[in-house]
Amino acid sequence: MNAGEIAGLIAAGAFLMLVLVLAVPILKLGRTVDAATRAINEVTDRTGPLLGNVNTTVENVNTALGQVQVSLDGVNLQLAKVDTMTEHAQNVTANVANLVTVVSAAAANPLVKVASFGYGLRKAAAARRHAEEDREVRTEIKRRRRANR
């Protein structure tokens, strides 16, 4: 063997060592890729039914929202009726208030006149009594003066 062959054997041995050293990480990387593939397959297998359940849930939610919309439409219809009733009640209340005002004005005017007449009558009677008392007192004073003279 000459030096070229020995150098070739050394180079072949070094290349073999390099291949062996690089083979270990490549084999580990292969196992990692296999594990990742298995994990992805498991996720895919589990995701299908989960997405089916999500679709069912979304359909149920949409159905419930449709029912809520129908209920809200019914509530809005009833509120419109209540608004109409409230408006009618307000009109009735305004009419009653106007009627009370008219009756009060019609009844109050004669009542004020009667009260004024009664007050005037009492005043006149009191003034007459007072005048009579004054006349009696004057008459008595004049009589006493004449008697003292």
trRosetta pair geometry for C-beta under 8 A, 3 or more apart (Angstrom, degrees):
i j d omega theta_ij theta_ji phi_ij phi_ji
1 5 4.6 -115 -158 79 90 132
1 6 5.7 103 144 -53 119 87
2 5 5.4 96 54 9 67 100
2 6 7.2 -130 103 -4 35 91
3 6 5.6 -54 -145 38 35 111
3 7 6.1 36 154 -20 67 106
4 7 5.7 -53 -146 38 30 110
4 8 6.3 34 151 -22 63 106
5 8 5.4 -52 -149 35 34 115
5 9 6.4 35 151 -19 66 101
6 9 5.6 -49 -148 35 33 110
6 10 6.4 33 151 -18 65 104
7 10 5.6 -50 -145 37 33 112
7 11 6.2 34 152 -19 64 106
8 11 5.6 -54 -146 39 30 111
8 12 6.2 31 153 -20 65 105
9 12 5.6 -53 -144 38 31 111
9 13 6.2 34 154 -20 65 105
10 13 5.6 -52 -146 37 30 112
10 14 6.3 30 153 -18 64 105
11 14 5.7 -51 -144 37 32 110
11 15 6.2 34 153 -20 64 105
12 15 5.6 -52 -146 37 31 112
12 16 6.3 36 151 -22 64 104
13 16 5.5 -52 -149 34 32 114
13 17 6.4 32 151 -19 64 103
14 17 5.6 -51 -148 36 34 112
14 18 6.3 37 150 -21 64 105
15 18 5.5 -52 -149 36 33 114
15 19 6.3 35 151 -20 65 103
16 19 5.7 -52 -148 36 31 111
16 20 6.3 30 152 -18 65 105
17 20 5.7 -53 -146 38 32 110
17 21 6.1 31 154 -19 66 107
18 21 5.8 -53 -143 38 30 110
18 22 6.2 19 159 -9 65 111
19 22 6.0 -62 -143 45 28 103
19 23 6.0 39 154 -37 64 106
20 23 5.5 -47 -142 23 29 118
20 24 7.4 36 159 -25 58 93
21 24 6.7 -49 -167 17 31 108
22 25 6.5 -58 -160 42 45 100
22 26 6.1 42 149 -19 73 114
23 26 5.6 -63 -146 43 33 112
23 27 6.0 36 156 -23 70 105
24 27 5.9 -54 -147 34 27 109
24 28 6.5 24 155 -15 63 106
25 28 5.4 -54 -144 41 36 111
25 29 6.0 40 154 -23 68 105
26 29 5.5 -51 -146 37 31 114
26 30 6.5 39 150 -24 62 101
27 30 5.5 -49 -151 31 33 116
27 31 6.7 34 150 -17 64 100
28 31 5.6 -50 -152 35 36 111
28 32 6.4 38 149 -20 65 104
29 32 5.4 -50 -147 36 35 114
29 33 6.3 37 152 -20 66 103
30 33 5.7 -52 -147 35 31 110
30 34 6.4 34 151 -19 64 104
31 34 5.5 -53 -149 36 33 113
31 35 6.3 33 152 -19 66 104
32 35 5.7 -52 -147 37 32 110
32 36 6.3 32 152 -18 65 105
33 36 5.6 -52 -146 37 32 112
33 37 6.3 36 152 -22 64 104
34 37 5.6 -53 -148 35 31 113
34 38 6.5 32 152 -18 64 103
35 38 5.7 -51 -148 36 33 111
35 39 6.3 33 152 -19 65 105
36 39 5.6 -53 -147 37 32 112
36 40 6.3 33 154 -19 65 105
37 40 5.7 -53 -146 37 30 111
37 41 6.4 32 153 -19 64 106
38 41 5.7 -56 -149 37 31 112
38 42 6.4 31 153 -19 65 104
39 42 5.7 -52 -147 36 32 111
39 43 6.3 32 153 -18 65 105
40 43 5.7 -52 -146 37 32 111
40 44 6.2 35 152 -21 64 106
41 44 5.5 -53 -147 36 31 113
41 45 6.3 32 153 -20 65 104
42 45 5.6 -53 -147 36 31 111
42 46 6.3 20 157 -10 66 109
43 46 6.0 -62 -144 44 29 103
43 47 5.7 33 157 -29 67 113
44 47 5.7 -53 -136 32 26 113
44 48 6.9 38 162 -31 59 97
45 48 6.6 -48 -161 15 27 112
46 49 6.9 -62 -164 42 39 98
46 50 6.2 35 148 -18 70 118
47 50 5.4 -64 -145 44 35 115
47 51 5.9 36 159 -22 72 106
48 51 6.1 -58 -149 35 24 106
48 52 6.6 25 151 -19 60 105
49 52 5.3 -52 -150 35 37 117
49 53 6.4 39 152 -19 68 101
50 53 5.7 -52 -151 35 33 111
50 54 6.4 35 149 -20 65 104
51 54 5.3 -48 -144 35 37 114
51 55 6.3 41 153 -22 65 101
52 55 5.7 -51 -150 34 31 112
52 56 6.5 32 151 -17 64 103
53 56 5.6 -52 -149 36 34 112
53 57 6.2 35 152 -20 66 105
54 57 5.6 -53 -147 37 32 113
54 58 6.3 33 153 -20 65 104
55 58 5.7 -53 -146 36 31 110
55 59 6.4 33 153 -19 64 104
56 59 5.7 -55 -150 36 31 112
56 60 6.4 31 152 -19 65 105
57 60 5.6 -54 -149 36 32 111
57 61 6.3 33 152 -20 66 104
58 61 5.6 -51 -146 36 33 112
58 62 6.3 35 153 -20 64 104
59 62 5.7 -53 -149 36 31 112
59 63 6.5 34 151 -20 64 103
60 63 5.6 -52 -150 35 33 113
60 64 6.3 33 151 -18 66 105
61 64 5.6 -53 -147 38 33 111
61 65 6.2 34 153 -20 66 105
62 65 5.6 -51 -145 36 32 112
62 66 6.5 37 152 -22 63 102
63 66 5.6 -53 -154 32 32 113
63 67 6.6 30 150 -17 65 103
64 67 5.6 -53 -151 36 35 110
64 68 6.3 38 150 -21 67 103
65 68 5.4 -48 -145 35 35 114
65 69 6.4 41 152 -23 64 101
66 69 5.6 -51 -151 32 33 114
66 70 6.6 34 150 -18 64 101
67 70 5.6 -50 -151 34 36 112
67 71 6.4 37 150 -19 66 104
68 71 5.5 -53 -149 37 34 113
68 72 6.2 34 152 -19 67 105
69 72 5.6 -52 -145 37 31 110
69 73 6.4 36 152 -22 63 102
70 73 5.7 -51 -151 32 32 113
70 74 6.7 32 150 -17 63 103
71 74 5.6 -54 -154 36 34 112
71 75 6.3 34 149 -19 67 104
72 75 5.4 -49 -144 37 36 113
72 76 6.2 39 154 -20 66 103
73 76 5.7 -53 -148 36 30 111
73 77 6.5 34 151 -21 63 104
74 77 5.6 -53 -150 34 33 113
74 78 6.5 29 153 -15 66 104
75 78 5.7 -55 -149 39 33 109
75 79 6.2 34 151 -20 66 106
76 79 5.5 -51 -144 37 33 113
76 80 6.5 39 153 -24 63 100
77 80 5.7 -50 -154 29 31 113
77 81 6.9 31 148 -16 62 101
78 81 5.5 -52 -154 35 38 112
78 82 6.3 38 148 -20 68 103
79 82 5.3 -49 -144 37 37 113
79 83 6.3 45 152 -24 66 100
80 83 5.5 -48 -150 32 33 115
80 84 6.7 35 150 -19 62 101
81 84 5.6 -52 -153 34 35 112
81 85 6.4 33 150 -17 66 104
82 85 5.6 -53 -147 38 35 111
82 86 6.1 37 152 -21 67 105
83 86 5.6 -53 -145 37 30 112
83 87 6.4 33 153 -21 63 104
84 87 5.7 -53 -150 34 30 112
84 88 6.5 29 152 -17 64 104
85 88 5.7 -54 -149 37 33 110
85 89 6.2 34 152 -20 67 105
86 89 5.6 -52 -145 37 32 112
86 90 6.3 37 152 -22 64 104
87 90 5.6 -52 -150 33 31 114
87 91 6.6 33 151 -19 64 102
88 91 5.6 -52 -150 35 34 112
88 92 6.4 35 151 -19 66 103
89 92 5.6 -51 -147 36 34 111
89 93 6.2 36 153 -21 65 105
90 93 5.6 -53 -147 36 31 113
90 94 6.4 32 153 -19 64 104
91 94 5.7 -54 -149 36 31 111
91 95 6.4 31 152 -18 65 105
92 95 5.7 -56 -149 37 32 111
92 96 6.3 32 153 -19 66 105
93 96 5.7 -53 -146 36 31 110
93 97 6.3 33 153 -20 64 105
94 97 5.6 -53 -148 36 31 113
94 98 6.4 32 153 -18 64 104
95 98 5.7 -53 -149 36 32 111
95 99 6.3 33 152 -19 65 106
96 99 5.5 -54 -147 38 33 113
96 100 6.3 36 153 -21 66 103
97 100 5.7 -51 -147 34 31 112
97 101 6.5 34 151 -21 62 104
98 101 5.6 -53 -152 34 33 114
98 102 6.5 31 152 -18 66 104
99 102 5.7 -53 -147 36 33 109
99 103 6.2 29 155 -15 67 107
100 103 5.8 -55 -142 41 30 108
100 104 6.0 32 156 -22 65 108
101 104 5.7 -54 -143 37 26 111
101 105 6.3 25 157 -17 62 107
102 105 5.9 -57 -148 38 29 108
102 106 6.2 24 155 -16 65 109
103 106 5.7 -57 -143 41 31 109
103 107 5.8 14 163 -6 68 113
104 107 6.2 -62 -136 47 24 98
104 108 5.3 24 166 -25 65 119
105 108 6.0 -50 -124 36 21 110
105 109 6.5 28 170 -26 57 105
106 109 6.8 -56 -156 24 20 107
106 110 7.9 2 157 3 53 104
107 110 6.7 -67 -161 44 36 99
107 111 6.0 31 151 -18 71 118
108 111 5.5 -63 -144 43 32 113
108 112 6.0 37 158 -25 70 104
109 112 5.9 -51 -147 31 27 110
109 113 6.7 26 153 -17 60 105
110 113 5.4 -53 -149 37 38 113
110 114 6.2 38 154 -19 70 102
111 114 5.7 -50 -145 37 33 110
111 115 6.2 33 155 -17 65 106
112 115 5.7 -54 -144 40 30 110
112 116 6.1 32 154 -20 65 107
113 116 5.6 -54 -145 38 29 111
113 117 6.2 32 154 -21 64 105
114 117 5.6 -53 -147 36 30 112
114 118 6.3 31 153 -18 64 105
115 118 5.7 -53 -148 37 31 111
115 119 6.3 32 153 -19 64 106
116 119 5.7 -54 -147 37 31 112
116 120 6.2 31 154 -18 65 106
117 120 5.7 -55 -147 38 30 111
117 121 6.2 33 153 -22 65 107
118 121 5.6 -53 -146 36 31 113
118 122 6.4 30 155 -18 65 104
119 122 5.8 -54 -149 36 30 109
119 123 6.3 31 153 -18 64 107
120 123 5.6 -55 -147 38 31 113
120 124 6.2 31 154 -20 66 106
121 124 5.8 -53 -145 36 29 110
121 125 6.3 27 156 -16 64 106
122 125 5.8 -55 -145 39 30 108
122 126 6.1 29 156 -18 65 108
123 126 5.7 -56 -145 39 28 109
123 127 6.1 28 155 -20 65 107
124 127 5.7 -54 -145 37 30 111
124 128 6.3 32 153 -21 64 105
125 128 5.7 -52 -147 35 31 112
125 129 6.4 30 154 -16 64 104
126 129 5.8 -53 -148 38 32 109
126 130 6.1 33 152 -19 65 109
127 130 5.5 -55 -145 40 31 114
127 131 6.1 35 152 -23 65 104
128 131 5.6 -51 -146 35 30 111
128 132 6.4 31 153 -19 64 104
129 132 5.6 -54 -148 36 32 111
129 133 6.3 32 153 -18 66 105
130 133 5.7 -52 -146 37 31 111
130 134 6.2 35 151 -21 64 105
131 134 5.5 -51 -147 36 32 114
131 135 6.3 33 152 -21 65 104
132 135 5.6 -52 -147 35 32 112
132 136 6.4 32 153 -19 65 104
133 136 5.7 -53 -147 36 32 110
133 137 6.2 31 153 -19 66 105
134 137 5.7 -55 -146 37 30 109
134 138 6.2 29 155 -18 65 107
135 138 5.8 -54 -145 38 29 111
135 139 6.1 31 154 -20 64 107
136 139 5.6 -54 -147 37 30 112
136 140 6.2 30 153 -20 64 106
137 140 5.7 -55 -148 37 30 111
137 141 6.3 31 153 -20 65 105
138 141 5.6 -53 -145 36 31 110
138 142 6.2 30 155 -17 65 105
139 142 5.8 -54 -147 37 30 109
139 143 6.2 31 153 -20 64 108
140 143 5.6 -54 -146 37 30 113
140 144 6.4 29 155 -18 65 106
141 144 5.9 -56 -148 37 30 109
141 145 6.4 32 153 -21 64 106
142 145 5.7 -54 -148 35 32 112
142 146 6.4 30 155 -17 66 106
143 146 5.9 -55 -148 37 30 109
143 147 6.2 28 153 -19 63 109
144 147 5.5 -55 -144 39 31 111
144 148 6.2 30 155 -20 66 107
145 148 5.8 -57 -146 37 29 108
145 149 6.7 37 153 -31 61 102
146 149 5.9 -48 -154 19 33 116
